[in-house]
Amino acid sequence: MFLYRFEATIESRIVPIVILANDDEKAFKLVDTELEKFYVKKPDVKELLMYEKKKVSQSGGFVLDLEVLSKR
């Protein structure tokens, strides 16, 4: 299993998304699924970038400092 960190550009915002999946293809599909569940209707994603991918055995994580991420 892998832990993925994505950033989606929605309108003028950067939205961090964290996904746990077996492979890249499944991860990208899960991003769409999770966006649709969160917003009820899938928003118009202008850009989707995979920033990190970590192999997870028993534990793992990402730090999401929105102030730092917004300066990219």
Biopython code that builds the backbone (N, CA, C, O; Angstrom):
import numpy as np
from Bio.PDB.StructureBuilder import StructureBuilder

atoms = [
    (1, "MET", "N", (0.844, -1.179, 0.000)),
    (1, "MET", "CA", (0.000, 0.000, 0.000)),
    (1, "MET", "C", (0.887, 1.239, 0.000)),
    (1, "MET", "O", (2.004, 1.245, 0.519)),
    (2, "PHE", "N", (0.344, 2.274, -0.600)),
    (2, "PHE", "CA", (1.048, 3.546, -0.663)),
    (2, "PHE", "C", (0.154, 4.660, -0.136)),
    (2, "PHE", "O", (-1.068, 4.618, -0.282)),
    (3, "LEU", "N", (0.778, 5.643, 0.472)),
    (3, "LEU", "CA", (0.101, 6.845, 0.926)),
    (3, "LEU", "C", (0.497, 7.958, -0.029)),
    (3, "LEU", "O", (1.680, 8.251, -0.199)),
    (4, "TYR", "N", (-0.506, 8.580, -0.655)),
    (4, "TYR", "CA", (-0.284, 9.606, -1.675)),
    (4, "TYR", "C", (-0.723, 10.967, -1.151)),
    (4, "TYR", "O", (-1.709, 11.081, -0.423)),
    (5, "ARG", "N", (0.028, 11.996, -1.537)),
    (5, "ARG", "CA", (-0.404, 13.375, -1.263)),
    (5, "ARG", "C", (-0.563, 14.093, -2.589)),
    (5, "ARG", "O", (0.392, 14.258, -3.348)),
    (6, "PHE", "N", (-1.787, 14.514, -2.850)),
    (6, "PHE", "CA", (-2.121, 15.260, -4.059)),
    (6, "PHE", "C", (-2.444, 16.698, -3.696)),
    (6, "PHE", "O", (-2.771, 17.007, -2.550)),
    (7, "GLU", "N", (-2.348, 17.570, -4.686)),
    (7, "GLU", "CA", (-2.866, 18.931, -4.557)),
    (7, "GLU", "C", (-3.731, 19.201, -5.782)),
    (7, "GLU", "O", (-3.287, 19.066, -6.922)),
    (8, "ALA", "N", (-4.973, 19.583, -5.518)),
    (8, "ALA", "CA", (-5.917, 19.898, -6.587)),
    (8, "ALA", "C", (-6.150, 21.398, -6.603)),
    (8, "ALA", "O", (-6.351, 22.008, -5.553)),
    (9, "THR", "N", (-6.123, 21.995, -7.790)),
    (9, "THR", "CA", (-6.489, 23.399, -7.944)),
    (9, "THR", "C", (-7.965, 23.442, -8.292)),
    (9, "THR", "O", (-8.392, 22.974, -9.348)),
    (10, "ILE", "N", (-8.732, 24.014, -7.376)),
    (10, "ILE", "CA", (-10.178, 24.129, -7.544)),
    (10, "ILE", "C", (-10.521, 25.603, -7.390)),
    (10, "ILE", "O", (-10.296, 26.201, -6.338)),
    (11, "GLU", "N", (-11.070, 26.178, -8.456)),
    (11, "GLU", "CA", (-11.300, 27.623, -8.521)),
    (11, "GLU", "C", (-9.953, 28.303, -8.291)),
    (11, "GLU", "O", (-9.033, 28.099, -9.083)),
    (12, "SER", "N", (-9.807, 29.095, -7.246)),
    (12, "SER", "CA", (-8.516, 29.748, -7.002)),
    (12, "SER", "C", (-7.825, 29.166, -5.761)),
    (12, "SER", "O", (-6.892, 29.767, -5.229)),
    (13, "ARG", "N", (-8.283, 28.002, -5.307)),
    (13, "ARG", "CA", (-7.743, 27.387, -4.094)),
    (13, "ARG", "C", (-6.911, 26.154, -4.425)),
    (13, "ARG", "O", (-7.139, 25.470, -5.423)),
    (14, "ILE", "N", (-5.934, 25.894, -3.549)),
    (14, "ILE", "CA", (-5.182, 24.643, -3.596)),
    (14, "ILE", "C", (-5.733, 23.763, -2.480)),
    (14, "ILE", "O", (-5.735, 24.153, -1.312)),
    (15, "VAL", "N", (-6.200, 22.572, -2.850)),
    (15, "VAL", "CA", (-6.807, 21.664, -1.886)),
    (15, "VAL", "C", (-5.913, 20.437, -1.727)),
    (15, "VAL", "O", (-5.722, 19.694, -2.689)),
    (16, "PRO", "N", (-5.353, 20.205, -0.520)),
    (16, "PRO", "CA", (-4.548, 19.002, -0.309)),
    (16, "PRO", "C", (-5.466, 17.783, -0.165)),
    (16, "PRO", "O", (-6.524, 17.854, 0.461)),
    (17, "ILE", "N", (-5.037, 16.665, -0.758)),
    (17, "ILE", "CA", (-5.816, 15.424, -0.718)),
    (17, "ILE", "C", (-4.858, 14.291, -0.379)),
    (17, "ILE", "O", (-3.805, 14.164, -1.004)),
    (18, "VAL", "N", (-5.211, 13.469, 0.601)),
    (18, "VAL", "CA", (-4.388, 12.331, 0.997)),
    (18, "VAL", "C", (-5.168, 11.058, 0.703)),
    (18, "VAL", "O", (-6.330, 10.924, 1.087)),
    (19, "ILE", "N", (-4.509, 10.120, 0.014)),
    (19, "ILE", "CA", (-5.158, 8.889, -0.442)),
    (19, "ILE", "C", (-4.285, 7.690, -0.073)),
    (19, "ILE", "O", (-3.059, 7.759, -0.169)),
    (20, "LEU", "N", (-4.906, 6.605, 0.341)),
    (20, "LEU", "CA", (-4.234, 5.332, 0.572)),
    (20, "LEU", "C", (-4.701, 4.376, -0.519)),
    (20, "LEU", "O", (-5.897, 4.119, -0.654)),
    (21, "ALA", "N", (-3.748, 3.847, -1.302)),
    (21, "ALA", "CA", (-4.125, 2.966, -2.423)),
    (21, "ALA", "C", (-2.987, 1.997, -2.741)),
    (21, "ALA", "O", (-1.850, 2.178, -2.305)),
    (22, "ASN", "N", (-3.326, 0.963, -3.513)),
    (22, "ASN", "CA", (-2.335, -0.042, -3.906)),
    (22, "ASN", "C", (-1.434, 0.417, -5.043)),
    (22, "ASN", "O", (-0.288, -0.022, -5.144)),
    (23, "ASP", "N", (-1.952, 1.314, -5.915)),
    (23, "ASP", "CA", (-1.148, 1.762, -7.052)),
    (23, "ASP", "C", (-1.606, 3.144, -7.509)),
    (23, "ASP", "O", (-2.616, 3.670, -7.042)),
    (24, "ASP", "N", (-0.831, 3.722, -8.440)),
    (24, "ASP", "CA", (-1.098, 5.084, -8.901)),
    (24, "ASP", "C", (-2.468, 5.218, -9.561)),
    (24, "ASP", "O", (-3.190, 6.183, -9.311)),
    (25, "GLU", "N", (-2.821, 4.252, -10.400)),
    (25, "GLU", "CA", (-4.101, 4.320, -11.110)),
    (25, "GLU", "C", (-5.274, 4.359, -10.130)),
    (25, "GLU", "O", (-6.195, 5.161, -10.281)),
    (26, "LYS", "N", (-5.229, 3.492, -9.139)),
    (26, "LYS", "CA", (-6.286, 3.451, -8.123)),
    (26, "LYS", "C", (-6.309, 4.760, -7.331)),
    (26, "LYS", "O", (-7.380, 5.260, -6.988)),
    (27, "ALA", "N", (-5.135, 5.313, -7.044)),
    (27, "ALA", "CA", (-5.049, 6.556, -6.281)),
    (27, "ALA", "C", (-5.736, 7.707, -7.011)),
    (27, "ALA", "O", (-6.502, 8.460, -6.411)),
    (28, "PHE", "N", (-5.459, 7.839, -8.311)),
    (28, "PHE", "CA", (-6.091, 8.914, -9.085)),
    (28, "PHE", "C", (-7.606, 8.735, -9.152)),
    (28, "PHE", "O", (-8.345, 9.718, -9.094)),
    (29, "LYS", "N", (-8.073, 7.498, -9.272)),
    (29, "LYS", "CA", (-9.519, 7.253, -9.282)),
    (29, "LYS", "C", (-10.145, 7.611, -7.934)),
    (29, "LYS", "O", (-11.247, 8.156, -7.876)),
    (30, "LEU", "N", (-9.429, 7.297, -6.852)),
    (30, "LEU", "CA", (-9.939, 7.602, -5.519)),
    (30, "LEU", "C", (-9.998, 9.106, -5.259)),
    (30, "LEU", "O", (-10.865, 9.568, -4.517)),
    (31, "VAL", "N", (-9.092, 9.873, -5.859)),
    (31, "VAL", "CA", (-9.162, 11.332, -5.727)),
    (31, "VAL", "C", (-10.517, 11.815, -6.244)),
    (31, "VAL", "O", (-11.196, 12.596, -5.576)),
    (32, "ASP", "N", (-10.907, 11.354, -7.426)),
    (32, "ASP", "CA", (-12.208, 11.744, -7.993)),
    (32, "ASP", "C", (-13.354, 11.342, -7.069)),
    (32, "ASP", "O", (-14.272, 12.127, -6.829)),
    (33, "THR", "N", (-13.296, 10.125, -6.558)),
    (33, "THR", "CA", (-14.341, 9.621, -5.672)),
    (33, "THR", "C", (-14.446, 10.462, -4.400)),
    (33, "THR", "O", (-15.542, 10.839, -3.984)),
    (34, "GLU", "N", (-13.303, 10.748, -3.792)),
    (34, "GLU", "CA", (-13.303, 11.512, -2.545)),
    (34, "GLU", "C", (-13.744, 12.959, -2.748)),
    (34, "GLU", "O", (-14.436, 13.520, -1.899)),
    (35, "LEU", "N", (-13.350, 13.562, -3.862)),
    (35, "LEU", "CA", (-13.804, 14.926, -4.158)),
    (35, "LEU", "C", (-15.321, 14.970, -4.314)),
    (35, "LEU", "O", (-15.981, 15.880, -3.811)),
    (36, "GLU", "N", (-15.858, 13.986, -5.008)),
    (36, "GLU", "CA", (-17.307, 13.943, -5.215)),
    (36, "GLU", "C", (-18.042, 13.740, -3.889)),
    (36, "GLU", "O", (-19.090, 14.346, -3.665)),
    (37, "LYS", "N", (-17.501, 12.892, -3.009)),
    (37, "LYS", "CA", (-18.137, 12.673, -1.707)),
    (37, "LYS", "C", (-18.049, 13.922, -0.831)),
    (37, "LYS", "O", (-19.009, 14.263, -0.140)),
    (38, "PHE", "N", (-16.913, 14.599, -0.854)),
    (38, "PHE", "CA", (-16.717, 15.770, 0.001)),
    (38, "PHE", "C", (-17.577, 16.946, -0.441)),
    (38, "PHE", "O", (-18.208, 17.604, 0.386)),
    (39, "TYR", "N", (-17.603, 17.212, -1.747)),
    (39, "TYR", "CA", (-18.321, 18.383, -2.260)),
    (39, "TYR", "C", (-19.741, 18.063, -2.723)),
    (39, "TYR", "O", (-20.444, 18.966, -3.178)),
    (40, "VAL", "N", (-20.180, 16.826, -2.622)),
    (40, "VAL", "CA", (-21.470, 16.318, -3.074)),
    (40, "VAL", "C", (-21.507, 16.258, -4.596)),
    (40, "VAL", "O", (-21.889, 15.230, -5.155)),
    (41, "LYS", "N", (-21.126, 17.319, -5.272)),
    (41, "LYS", "CA", (-20.988, 17.331, -6.729)),
    (41, "LYS", "C", (-19.512, 17.575, -7.031)),
    (41, "LYS", "O", (-18.916, 18.507, -6.492)),
    (42, "LYS", "N", (-18.924, 16.752, -7.881)),
    (42, "LYS", "CA", (-17.494, 16.877, -8.168)),
    (42, "LYS", "C", (-17.181, 18.266, -8.723)),
    (42, "LYS", "O", (-17.776, 18.687, -9.715)),
    (43, "PRO", "N", (-16.245, 18.979, -8.083)),
    (43, "PRO", "CA", (-15.896, 20.324, -8.552)),
    (43, "PRO", "C", (-15.045, 20.275, -9.822)),
    (43, "PRO", "O", (-14.518, 19.225, -10.189)),
    (44, "ASP", "N", (-14.921, 21.413, -10.477)),
    (44, "ASP", "CA", (-14.073, 21.536, -11.652)),
    (44, "ASP", "C", (-12.619, 21.651, -11.188)),
    (44, "ASP", "O", (-12.207, 22.688, -10.667)),
    (45, "VAL", "N", (-11.855, 20.591, -11.378)),
    (45, "VAL", "CA", (-10.459, 20.564, -10.971)),
    (45, "VAL", "C", (-9.622, 21.058, -12.143)),
    (45, "VAL", "O", (-9.566, 20.418, -13.193)),
    (46, "LYS", "N", (-8.974, 22.203, -11.954)),
    (46, "LYS", "CA", (-8.164, 22.789, -13.021)),
    (46, "LYS", "C", (-6.833, 22.060, -13.174)),
    (46, "LYS", "O", (-6.319, 21.926, -14.284)),
    (47, "GLU", "N", (-6.272, 21.587, -12.054)),
    (47, "GLU", "CA", (-4.990, 20.893, -12.084)),
    (47, "GLU", "C", (-4.934, 19.922, -10.920)),
    (47, "GLU", "O", (-5.401, 20.233, -9.825)),
    (48, "LEU", "N", (-4.364, 18.744, -11.150)),
    (48, "LEU", "CA", (-4.185, 17.749, -10.103)),
    (48, "LEU", "C", (-2.746, 17.264, -10.160)),
    (48, "LEU", "O", (-2.298, 16.737, -11.179)),
    (49, "LEU", "N", (-2.028, 17.445, -9.067)),
    (49, "LEU", "CA", (-0.623, 17.045, -9.013)),
    (49, "LEU", "C", (-0.395, 16.063, -7.873)),
    (49, "LEU", "O", (-0.909, 16.245, -6.769)),
    (50, "MET", "N", (0.386, 15.014, -8.155)),
    (50, "MET", "CA", (0.811, 14.102, -7.110)),
    (50, "MET", "C", (2.151, 14.636, -6.586)),
    (50, "MET", "O", (3.138, 14.684, -7.319)),
    (51, "TYR", "N", (2.171, 15.032, -5.317)),
    (51, "TYR", "CA", (3.387, 15.607, -4.743)),
    (51, "TYR", "C", (4.246, 14.588, -4.027)),
    (51, "TYR", "O", (5.472, 14.689, -4.048)),
    (52, "GLU", "N", (3.619, 13.603, -3.388)),
    (52, "GLU", "CA", (4.392, 12.615, -2.646)),
    (52, "GLU", "C", (3.721, 11.255, -2.732)),
    (52, "GLU", "O", (2.505, 11.133, -2.876)),
    (53, "LYS", "N", (4.569, 10.237, -2.637)),
    (53, "LYS", "CA", (4.099, 8.858, -2.600)),
    (53, "LYS", "C", (5.030, 8.121, -1.644)),
    (53, "LYS", "O", (6.243, 8.091, -1.847)),
    (54, "LYS", "N", (4.452, 7.526, -0.599)),
    (54, "LYS", "CA", (5.242, 6.811, 0.404)),
    (54, "LYS", "C", (4.719, 5.393, 0.559)),
    (54, "LYS", "O", (3.512, 5.173, 0.660)),
    (55, "LYS", "N", (5.627, 4.445, 0.577)),
    (55, "LYS", "CA", (5.238, 3.070, 0.871)),
    (55, "LYS", "C", (4.887, 2.997, 2.347)),
    (55, "LYS", "O", (5.625, 3.495, 3.197)),
    (56, "VAL", "N", (3.756, 2.372, 2.647)),
    (56, "VAL", "CA", (3.287, 2.270, 4.029)),
    (56, "VAL", "C", (3.290, 0.804, 4.427)),
    (56, "VAL", "O", (2.668, -0.031, 3.771)),
    (57, "SER", "N", (3.997, 0.500, 5.511)),
    (57, "SER", "CA", (3.958, -0.860, 6.017)),
    (57, "SER", "C", (3.037, -0.911, 7.237)),
    (57, "SER", "O", (1.995, -1.566, 7.206)),
    (58, "GLN", "N", (3.422, -0.221, 8.304)),
    (58, "GLN", "CA", (2.566, -0.202, 9.485)),
    (58, "GLN", "C", (2.109, 1.209, 9.841)),
    (58, "GLN", "O", (1.077, 1.389, 10.488)),
    (59, "SER", "N", (2.872, 2.199, 9.420)),
    (59, "SER", "CA", (2.480, 3.564, 9.735)),
    (59, "SER", "C", (3.168, 4.529, 8.782)),
    (59, "SER", "O", (4.146, 4.174, 8.124)),
    (60, "GLY", "N", (2.657, 5.735, 8.713)),
    (60, "GLY", "CA", (3.227, 6.758, 7.841)),
    (60, "GLY", "C", (2.313, 7.963, 7.841)),
    (60, "GLY", "O", (1.184, 7.894, 8.328)),
    (61, "GLY", "N", (2.793, 9.062, 7.300)),
    (61, "GLY", "CA", (1.946, 10.234, 7.268)),
    (61, "GLY", "C", (2.564, 11.378, 6.502)),
    (61, "GLY", "O", (3.682, 11.272, 5.996)),
    (62, "PHE", "N", (1.832, 12.475, 6.418)),
    (62, "PHE", "CA", (2.252, 13.694, 5.756)),
    (62, "PHE", "C", (1.951, 14.867, 6.668)),
    (62, "PHE", "O", (1.002, 14.829, 7.451)),
    (63, "VAL", "N", (2.756, 15.903, 6.565)),
    (63, "VAL", "CA", (2.464, 17.164, 7.236)),
    (63, "VAL", "C", (1.828, 18.082, 6.201)),
    (63, "VAL", "O", (2.384, 18.266, 5.118)),
    (64, "LEU", "N", (0.677, 18.656, 6.513)),
    (64, "LEU", "CA", (-0.040, 19.545, 5.603)),
    (64, "LEU", "C", (-0.119, 20.935, 6.228)),
    (64, "LEU", "O", (-1.123, 21.282, 6.850)),
    (65, "ASP", "N", (0.932, 21.723, 6.064)),
    (65, "ASP", "CA", (0.948, 23.100, 6.542)),
    (65, "ASP", "C", (0.383, 23.960, 5.422)),
    (65, "ASP", "O", (1.087, 24.253, 4.455)),
    (66, "LEU", "N", (-0.869, 24.366, 5.537)),
    (66, "LEU", "CA", (-1.551, 25.069, 4.455)),
    (66, "LEU", "C", (-0.895, 26.401, 4.125)),
    (66, "LEU", "O", (-0.933, 26.832, 2.973)),
    (67, "GLU", "N", (-0.300, 27.055, 5.098)),
    (67, "GLU", "CA", (0.371, 28.309, 4.824)),
    (67, "GLU", "C", (1.606, 28.095, 3.951)),
    (67, "GLU", "O", (1.843, 28.859, 3.015)),
    (68, "VAL", "N", (2.375, 27.084, 4.246)),
    (68, "VAL", "CA", (3.557, 26.759, 3.448)),
    (68, "VAL", "C", (3.130, 26.276, 2.060)),
    (68, "VAL", "O", (3.696, 26.692, 1.049)),
    (69, "LEU", "N", (2.135, 25.401, 2.021)),
    (69, "LEU", "CA", (1.676, 24.865, 0.741)),
    (69, "LEU", "C", (1.113, 25.957, -0.165)),
    (69, "LEU", "O", (1.246, 25.870, -1.385)),
    (70, "SER", "N", (0.494, 26.970, 0.405)),
    (70, "SER", "CA", (-0.119, 28.023, -0.398)),
    (70, "SER", "C", (0.914, 28.944, -1.053)),
    (70, "SER", "O", (0.570, 29.697, -1.964)),
    (71, "LYS", "N", (2.155, 28.898, -0.611)),
    (71, "LYS", "CA", (3.200, 29.750, -1.167)),
    (71, "LYS", "C", (3.890, 29.130, -2.373)),
    (71, "LYS", "O", (4.809, 29.731, -2.929)),
    (72, "ARG", "N", (3.471, 27.957, -2.782)),
    (72, "ARG", "CA", (4.085, 27.282, -3.937)),
    (72, "ARG", "C", (3.593, 27.856, -5.226)),
    (72, "ARG", "O", (4.003, 27.409, -6.297)),
]
sb = StructureBuilder()
sb.init_structure("model")
sb.init_model(0)
sb.init_chain("A")
sb.init_seg("    ")
for serial, (resi, resn, name, xyz) in enumerate(atoms, 1):
    if name == "N":
        sb.init_residue(resn, " ", resi, " ")
    sb.init_atom(name, np.array(xyz, "f"), 0.0, 1.0, " ", f" {name:<3s}", serial, name[0])
structure = sb.get_structure()
